[in-house]
Amino acid sequence: MMRGELLVAVVDGQGGGMGRGLVEAVKKKWPSLHVRALGTNSLATAAMLRAGADDGATGENAVAFNARRADILLGPIGVLTPNGLLGEVSPRMAEAIGGSEAVKILLPSQRCSIRLAVGESQPLQFYLDQAVRLLGEELQKRGAG
């Protein structure tokens, strides 16, 4: 990654399904955008790398370290919760992600005991499309879209 280049980090755990969907959607729309996969486990990281992430790292320190460096963070909302994603998100990870100055674009999930007052639950593809739309708005603000 070149200095000054925008860094978009996708954080996920479990099997990396949401992260994989995010990486695929982002790279399809912006192939040259630098996307870093941050997995709470190696399975999630590998899924995001296979989906087209430019690079990736795994584990608590990798997530905490890179959350501070990212310009934009994407992932399931459970990454903000200590012990989220069935305990895969450590308190240190959640604090680093929540405390990061990066813009956070998060997908709702029925599996993390957080309910958002946004209406009816939608299919994952709906949320992926919304995340890509919001990312586009952020990239335009930065002159990178």
N, CA and C of each residue as an Amber inpcrd file, in Angstrom:
protein
   435
   0.8440000  -1.1790000   0.0000000   0.0000000   0.0000000   0.0000000
   0.8840000   1.2360000   0.0000000   0.5720000   2.1800000  -0.8580000
   1.3730000   3.3930000  -0.9510000   0.9130000   4.4020000   0.0950000
   1.8740000   5.1750000   0.5870000   1.5760000   6.2060000   1.5730000
   0.5500000   7.1810000   0.9980000  -0.4340000   7.5330000   1.8060000
  -1.4680000   8.4580000   1.3700000  -2.6400000   7.7910000   0.6750000
  -2.4960000   6.4990000   0.3610000  -3.5840000   5.7650000  -0.2790000
  -4.6770000   5.4880000   0.7520000  -5.9090000   5.6080000   0.3260000
  -7.0510000   5.3460000   1.1970000  -7.0780000   3.8690000   1.5830000
  -7.2890000   3.5870000   2.8620000  -7.3440000   2.2010000   3.3370000
  -8.7520000   1.8750000   3.8190000  -9.3590000   0.9080000   3.1580000
 -10.6580000   0.3890000   3.5630000 -10.4050000  -0.9680000   4.1940000
 -10.8200000  -1.1430000   5.4340000 -10.6330000  -2.4170000   6.1310000
 -11.9910000  -3.0690000   6.3430000 -12.0460000  -4.3610000   6.0540000
 -13.2570000  -5.1410000   6.2810000 -12.9590000  -6.1010000   7.4180000
 -13.7530000  -6.0170000   8.4840000 -13.5560000  -6.8470000   9.6700000
 -14.6760000  -7.8770000   9.7330000 -14.3070000  -9.1330000   9.9710000
 -15.3220000 -10.1700000  10.1240000 -14.7370000 -11.3280000  10.9140000
 -15.6200000 -12.2060000  11.3360000 -15.2280000 -13.3960000  12.0780000
 -16.0230000 -14.5780000  11.5860000 -16.1670000 -15.5960000  12.4460000
 -16.8940000 -16.8100000  12.0900000 -16.3330000 -17.3590000  10.7800000
 -17.1920000 -17.5750000   9.7850000 -16.7370000 -18.0880000   8.4930000
 -16.4130000 -17.0050000   7.4850000 -16.5810000 -15.7410000   7.8790000
 -16.2330000 -14.6260000   7.0050000 -17.2390000 -14.3330000   5.9070000
 -18.4670000 -14.8220000   6.0370000 -19.4650000 -14.6490000   4.9820000
 -19.8450000 -13.2080000   4.7060000 -20.0950000 -12.4360000   5.7480000
 -20.4430000 -11.0270000   5.5400000 -19.2460000 -10.2720000   4.9740000
 -18.0780000 -10.5290000   5.5350000 -16.8660000  -9.8840000   5.0380000
 -16.5990000 -10.2270000   3.5850000 -16.7820000 -11.4930000   3.2290000
 -16.5990000 -11.9260000   1.8420000 -17.5410000 -11.1560000   0.9240000
 -18.8070000 -11.0450000   1.3240000 -19.7760000 -10.3070000   0.5180000
 -19.4020000  -8.8440000   0.3640000 -18.9150000  -8.2410000   1.4440000
 -18.4920000  -6.8400000   1.3830000 -17.3020000  -6.6670000   0.4520000
 -16.2900000  -7.5150000   0.6000000 -15.0970000  -7.4070000  -0.2450000
 -15.4750000  -7.5670000  -1.7150000 -16.2660000  -8.5780000  -2.0350000
 -16.6800000  -8.7980000  -3.4280000 -17.3930000  -7.5760000  -3.9910000
 -18.3230000  -7.0170000  -3.2290000 -19.0960000  -5.8660000  -3.6990000
 -18.2160000  -4.6320000  -3.8790000 -17.3130000  -4.3980000  -2.9320000
 -16.4410000  -3.2240000  -2.9990000 -15.4650000  -3.3450000  -4.1640000
 -14.8250000  -4.5060000  -4.3110000 -13.8360000  -4.6780000  -5.3750000
 -14.4860000  -4.6820000  -6.7580000 -15.7350000  -5.1120000  -6.8390000
 -16.4490000  -5.0850000  -8.1160000 -16.6640000  -3.6430000  -8.5690000
 -17.0230000  -2.7880000  -7.6250000 -17.3170000  -1.3840000  -7.9600000
 -16.0480000  -0.5290000  -8.0480000 -15.0730000  -0.8020000  -7.1670000
 -13.8310000  -0.0230000  -7.1350000 -12.6350000  -0.9750000  -7.1170000
 -12.2620000  -1.5470000  -8.2550000 -11.1990000  -2.5640000  -8.2870000
  -9.8480000  -2.0760000  -7.7680000  -9.5510000  -0.7880000  -7.9110000
  -8.2340000  -0.3050000  -7.4880000  -8.1980000   0.1700000  -6.0350000
  -9.3290000   0.1820000  -5.3600000  -9.3800000   0.5900000  -3.9580000
  -8.6590000  -0.4450000  -3.0940000  -7.8140000   0.0110000  -2.1890000
  -7.0720000  -0.9230000  -1.3340000  -7.9870000  -1.4170000  -0.2120000
  -8.2700000  -2.7070000  -0.2330000  -9.1360000  -3.3310000   0.7650000
  -8.3160000  -4.3260000   1.5750000  -8.3150000  -4.1450000   2.8830000
  -7.5860000  -5.0340000   3.7950000  -8.5850000  -5.8860000   4.5700000
  -8.3870000  -7.1890000   4.5470000  -9.2220000  -8.1340000   5.2950000
  -8.6740000  -8.2770000   6.7060000  -9.5210000  -8.0600000   7.6930000
  -9.1380000  -8.2480000   9.0920000 -10.0680000  -9.2880000   9.6960000
  -9.5390000 -10.4580000   9.9280000 -10.3460000 -11.5410000  10.4590000
 -10.0740000 -11.7910000  11.9240000 -11.1270000 -12.1060000  12.6550000
 -10.9280000 -12.5180000  14.0450000 -10.3430000 -13.9230000  14.0840000
 -10.4440000 -14.6350000  12.9560000  -9.8660000 -15.9790000  12.8420000
  -9.3800000 -16.1720000  11.4070000  -8.5740000 -17.2000000  11.1930000
  -7.9660000 -17.3980000   9.8740000  -8.9840000 -17.7940000   8.8070000
 -10.0560000 -18.4570000   9.1920000 -11.0920000 -18.8300000   8.2270000
 -11.7440000 -17.5820000   7.6250000 -12.0640000 -16.6190000   8.4780000
 -12.6770000 -15.3730000   8.0080000 -11.7090000 -14.5900000   7.1250000
 -10.4560000 -14.4950000   7.5510000  -9.4610000 -13.7760000   6.7480000
  -9.3060000 -14.4290000   5.3840000  -9.1940000 -15.7460000   5.3540000
  -9.0220000 -16.4710000   4.0880000 -10.2110000 -16.2570000   3.1580000
 -11.4250000 -16.2550000   3.6990000 -12.6160000 -16.0410000   2.8690000
 -12.5770000 -14.6600000   2.2190000 -12.1520000 -13.6600000   2.9730000
 -12.0960000 -12.3010000   2.4310000 -10.9630000 -12.1510000   1.4190000
  -9.8430000 -12.8220000   1.6510000  -8.7470000 -12.7880000   0.6800000
  -9.1690000 -13.4590000  -0.6290000  -9.8530000 -14.5790000  -0.5340000
 -10.3490000 -15.2570000  -1.7430000 -11.3510000 -14.3800000  -2.4940000
 -12.0580000 -13.5300000  -1.7710000 -13.0440000 -12.6420000  -2.3950000
 -12.3970000 -11.4530000  -3.0930000 -11.0860000 -11.2630000  -2.8910000
 -10.3920000 -10.1990000  -3.5990000  -9.7190000  -9.1410000  -2.7560000
  -9.7030000  -9.2990000  -1.4230000  -8.9980000  -8.3220000  -0.5850000
  -7.5270000  -8.2690000  -1.0010000  -6.9390000  -7.0930000  -0.9220000
  -5.5500000  -6.9080000  -1.3500000  -4.5550000  -7.5310000  -0.3930000
  -4.8750000  -7.4990000   0.8790000  -4.0350000  -8.1330000   1.8850000
  -4.8940000  -8.3970000   3.1060000  -4.3180000  -9.0270000   4.0960000
  -5.1190000  -9.3500000   5.2640000  -4.2740000  -9.7180000   6.4530000
  -4.9110000  -9.6930000   7.6030000  -4.2540000 -10.0550000   8.8520000
  -5.3070000 -10.6500000   9.7800000  -4.8270000 -11.4480000  10.7170000
  -5.7280000 -12.2150000  11.5730000  -5.3990000 -12.0170000  13.0420000
  -6.4240000 -11.9300000  13.8620000  -6.2600000 -11.9610000  15.3070000
  -6.4350000 -10.6200000  15.9810000  -6.3930000 -10.6880000  17.3110000
  -6.6700000  -9.5100000  18.1280000  -5.7310000  -8.3470000  17.8360000
  -4.4310000  -8.5930000  17.8580000  -3.4990000  -7.4980000  17.6470000
  -3.6160000  -6.9230000  16.2420000  -3.8000000  -7.7890000  15.2530000
  -3.9330000  -7.3260000  13.8690000  -5.1630000  -6.4340000  13.7060000
  -6.2760000  -6.8340000  14.2970000  -7.4950000  -6.0270000  14.2020000
  -7.2900000  -4.6910000  14.9130000  -6.7690000  -4.7110000  16.1330000
  -6.5700000  -3.4750000  16.8960000  -5.5870000  -2.5400000  16.1930000
  -4.4860000  -3.0800000  15.7090000  -3.4540000  -2.2900000  15.0360000
  -4.0070000  -1.6310000  13.7730000  -4.6790000  -2.4100000  12.9470000
  -5.1590000  -1.9000000  11.6600000  -6.4090000  -1.0370000  11.7720000
  -7.2130000  -1.2250000  12.7990000  -8.4010000  -0.3840000  12.9870000
  -7.9920000   1.0760000  13.1620000  -6.8590000   1.3040000  13.8000000
  -6.3660000   2.6740000  14.0010000  -5.8770000   3.2960000  12.7000000
  -5.4850000   2.4790000  11.7370000  -4.9030000   2.9800000  10.4990000
  -5.9070000   3.1060000   9.3550000  -7.0460000   2.4770000   9.5040000
  -8.0400000   2.4740000   8.4230000  -8.7310000   3.8270000   8.3040000
  -9.0800000   4.1680000   7.0840000  -9.8790000   5.3660000   6.8330000
 -11.3670000   5.0410000   6.9170000 -11.7090000   3.8370000   6.4690000
 -13.0960000   3.3740000   6.4930000 -13.0910000   1.9160000   6.9290000
 -13.9670000   1.5730000   7.8720000 -14.1090000   0.1970000   8.3620000
 -15.4890000  -0.3280000   7.9850000 -15.5330000  -1.5480000   7.4840000
 -16.8010000  -2.2030000   7.1670000 -16.8580000  -3.5450000   7.8760000
 -18.0690000  -3.9740000   8.2210000 -18.2300000  -5.2830000   8.8400000
 -19.5850000  -5.4140000   9.4980000 -19.8390000  -6.5530000  10.1200000
 -21.0860000  -6.7350000  10.8660000 -21.0600000  -5.8970000  12.1420000
 -22.2160000  -5.4770000  12.5990000 -22.2930000  -4.6130000  13.7800000
 -21.7080000  -5.2740000  15.0250000 -21.6820000  -6.5870000  15.0600000
 -21.1280000  -7.3050000  16.2040000 -19.6640000  -7.0200000  16.4800000
 -18.9440000  -6.4260000  15.5170000 -17.5280000  -6.1240000  15.7540000
 -17.3580000  -4.9780000  16.7410000 -18.4330000  -4.2500000  17.0280000
 -18.3670000  -3.1610000  18.0130000 -18.6150000  -3.6380000  19.4390000
 -19.0200000  -4.8780000  19.5880000 -19.4390000  -5.3970000  20.8810000
 -18.3840000  -6.3130000  21.4860000 -17.9100000  -6.0080000  22.6990000
 -17.0070000  -6.9590000  23.3490000 -17.6810000  -8.3290000  23.4240000
 -16.9620000  -9.3480000  23.0560000 -17.4530000 -10.7290000  23.0210000
 -18.4830000 -10.9610000  21.9220000 -18.5540000 -10.0550000  20.9580000
 -19.4490000 -10.2160000  19.8220000 -19.0040000 -11.3540000  18.9200000
 -19.8430000 -11.7020000  17.9660000 -19.5950000 -12.8020000  17.0270000
 -19.2580000 -14.0830000  17.7840000 -20.1280000 -14.4210000  18.7160000
 -19.9860000 -15.6380000  19.5390000 -18.6770000 -15.6660000  20.3210000
 -18.2490000 -14.5000000  20.7670000 -17.0530000 -14.4100000  21.5960000
 -15.7680000 -14.1790000  20.8320000 -15.8320000 -14.0860000  19.5090000
 -14.6120000 -13.9020000  18.7190000 -14.0580000 -12.4850000  18.8030000
 -14.9070000 -11.5110000  19.1080000 -14.4510000 -10.1250000  19.2100000
 -14.0690000  -9.8660000  20.6610000 -12.7960000  -9.6920000  20.8950000
 -12.3310000  -9.4330000  22.2570000 -12.6730000  -7.9950000  22.6430000
 -12.6990000  -7.6910000  23.9380000 -12.9240000  -6.3050000  24.3480000
 -11.9130000  -5.3450000  23.7110000 -10.6610000  -5.7830000  23.5680000
  -9.6420000  -4.9240000  22.9470000  -9.9840000  -4.6380000  21.4870000
 -10.4440000  -5.6420000  20.7600000 -10.8330000  -5.4380000  19.3570000
 -11.9890000  -4.4460000  19.2660000 -13.0320000  -4.6670000  20.0730000
 -14.2100000  -3.7980000  20.0380000 -13.8350000  -2.3620000  20.3860000
 -12.9710000  -2.1990000  21.3650000 -12.5390000  -0.8540000  21.7470000
 -11.7540000  -0.1960000  20.6190000 -10.8760000  -0.9390000  19.9810000
 -10.0740000  -0.3850000  18.8880000 -10.9510000   0.0130000  17.7040000
 -11.9150000  -0.8250000  17.3670000 -12.8040000  -0.5220000  16.2450000
 -13.7030000   0.6590000  16.6020000 -14.3300000   0.6050000  17.7700000
 -15.2110000   1.6880000  18.1920000 -14.4870000   3.0030000  18.3680000
 -13.2450000   2.9500000  18.8400000 -12.4670000   4.1540000  19.0760000
 -11.7360000   4.6760000  17.8560000 -11.7310000   3.9190000  16.7940000
 -11.0550000   4.3440000  15.5710000 -11.7370000   5.5770000  14.9940000
 -10.9390000   6.4670000  14.4270000 -11.5010000   7.6470000  13.7720000
 -12.0670000   7.3180000  12.3990000 -11.8930000   6.0940000  11.9530000
 -12.4240000   5.6770000  10.6530000 -13.9430000   5.7760000  10.6440000
 -14.4870000   6.0790000   9.4840000 -15.9330000   5.9810000   9.2990000
 -16.2710000   4.5020000   9.3500000 -17.3180000   4.1560000  10.0830000
 -17.7150000   2.7560000  10.2270000 -19.0310000   2.5200000   9.4910000
 -18.9970000   1.5890000   8.5560000 -20.1940000   1.1940000   7.8130000
 -20.4660000  -0.2420000   8.2190000 -21.5430000  -0.4430000   8.9840000
 -21.7890000  -1.7360000   9.6230000 -23.0880000  -2.3690000   9.1500000
 -23.0480000  -3.6770000   9.0100000 -24.2210000  -4.4400000   8.5930000
 -24.9550000  -4.9640000   9.8180000 -26.2750000  -4.8490000   9.8420000
 -27.0180000  -5.4480000  10.9490000 -26.9320000  -6.9690000  10.8730000
 -27.0530000  -7.5820000  12.0230000 -27.0080000  -9.0430000  12.0820000
 -27.9780000  -9.5100000  13.1500000 -28.7280000 -10.5380000  12.8380000
 -29.6840000 -11.0860000  13.8000000 -28.9880000 -11.9360000  14.8570000
 -27.7090000 -12.2040000  14.6820000 -27.0130000 -13.1500000  15.5490000
 -26.2020000 -12.4880000  16.6620000 -26.3110000 -11.1770000  16.8250000
 -25.4510000 -10.5290000  17.8190000 -26.2360000  -9.8410000  18.9300000
 -27.5210000 -10.1200000  19.0510000 -28.3600000  -9.5620000  20.1190000
 -28.4390000  -8.0410000  20.0970000 -28.2160000  -7.4480000  18.9370000
 -28.3910000  -6.0080000  18.7720000 -29.4820000  -5.8250000  17.7320000
 -30.5330000  -5.1240000  18.1150000 -31.6210000  -4.8610000  17.1710000
 -31.6200000  -3.3830000  16.8470000 -31.6810000  -3.0730000  15.5880000
 -31.6900000  -1.6960000  15.1280000 -33.1150000  -1.3040000  14.7550000
 -33.5080000  -0.1200000  15.1380000 -34.8580000   0.3570000  14.8440000
 -34.8930000   0.9350000  13.4330000 -34.7470000   0.0430000  12.4520000
 -34.6970000   0.4850000  11.0580000 -35.7630000  -0.1800000  10.2000000
 -36.7300000  -0.7940000  10.8250000 -37.7960000  -1.4320000  10.0620000
 -37.5880000  -2.9290000   9.9310000 -38.2640000  -3.4950000   8.9510000
 -38.2300000  -4.9390000   8.7280000 -36.8150000  -5.4270000   8.4170000
 -36.5160000  -6.6170000   8.8660000 -35.2560000  -7.2620000   8.5260000
 -35.2170000  -7.5180000   7.0210000 -34.0630000  -7.3040000   6.4230000
 -33.8970000  -7.4500000   4.9780000 -32.8980000  -8.5660000   4.6730000
 -32.8870000  -9.0570000   3.4370000 -31.8720000 -10.0450000   3.0500000
 -30.4780000  -9.4120000   3.0720000 -29.4600000 -10.2360000   3.2410000
 -28.0830000  -9.7480000   3.3020000 -27.7410000  -8.8830000   2.0960000
 -28.1770000  -9.2610000   0.9130000 -27.8380000  -8.4910000  -0.2940000
 -28.3110000  -7.0440000  -0.1920000 -29.4520000  -6.8130000   0.4320000
 -29.9450000  -5.4510000   0.6300000 -28.9320000  -4.6470000   1.4420000
 -28.4380000  -5.2290000   2.5320000 -27.4790000  -4.5310000   3.3880000
 -26.1360000  -4.3390000   2.6890000 -25.7220000  -5.3050000   1.8900000
 -24.4830000  -5.1560000   1.1200000 -24.6150000  -3.9910000   0.1430000
 -25.7460000  -3.8980000  -0.5340000 -25.9780000  -2.7920000  -1.4670000
 -25.9580000  -1.4480000  -0.7430000 -26.5670000  -1.3910000   0.4340000
 -26.5720000  -0.1500000   1.2110000 -25.1580000   0.2220000   1.6630000
 -24.3830000  -0.7630000   2.0710000 -23.0030000  -0.5100000   2.4950000
 -22.1820000   0.0520000   1.3370000 -22.3500000  -0.5090000   0.1510000
 -21.6290000  -0.0190000  -1.0270000 -22.0620000   1.4150000  -1.3460000
 -23.3420000   1.7010000  -1.2200000 -23.8300000   3.0630000  -1.4570000
 -23.2010000   4.0500000  -0.4710000 -23.1850000   3.6780000   0.8110000
 -22.5890000   4.5470000   1.8290000 -21.0880000   4.7140000   1.6110000
 -20.4110000   3.6430000   1.2190000 -18.9800000   3.7400000   0.9220000
 -18.7590000   4.7050000  -0.2380000 -19.5990000   4.6250000  -1.2520000
 -19.4920000   5.5480000  -2.3800000 -19.6140000   6.9990000  -1.9410000
 -20.5360000   7.2720000  -1.0200000 -20.6880000   8.6330000  -0.4920000
 -19.4200000   9.0800000   0.2230000 -18.8450000   8.1870000   1.0230000
 -17.6170000   8.5270000   1.7510000 -16.4500000   8.7500000   0.7960000
 -16.3480000   7.9290000  -0.2250000 -15.2700000   8.0880000  -1.2030000
 -15.4130000   9.4050000  -1.9500000 -16.6390000   9.7920000  -2.2830000
 -16.8610000  11.0750000  -2.9600000 -16.4290000  12.2380000  -2.0790000
 -16.7410000  12.1650000  -0.7870000 -16.3340000  13.2220000   0.1440000
 -14.8230000  13.3880000   0.1560000 -14.1070000  12.2830000  -0.0550000
 -12.6510000  12.2970000  -0.0110000 -12.0330000  12.4820000  -1.3980000
 -12.8810000  12.6420000  -2.4090000 -12.3820000  12.8040000  -3.7680000
 -11.7920000  11.5340000  -4.3470000 -12.1900000  10.3800000  -3.7860000
 -11.6230000   9.1050000  -4.2400000 -12.6540000   8.2470000  -4.9470000
 -13.8670000   8.7170000  -5.1220000 -14.9230000   7.8900000  -5.6980000
 -15.1200000   8.1810000  -7.1240000
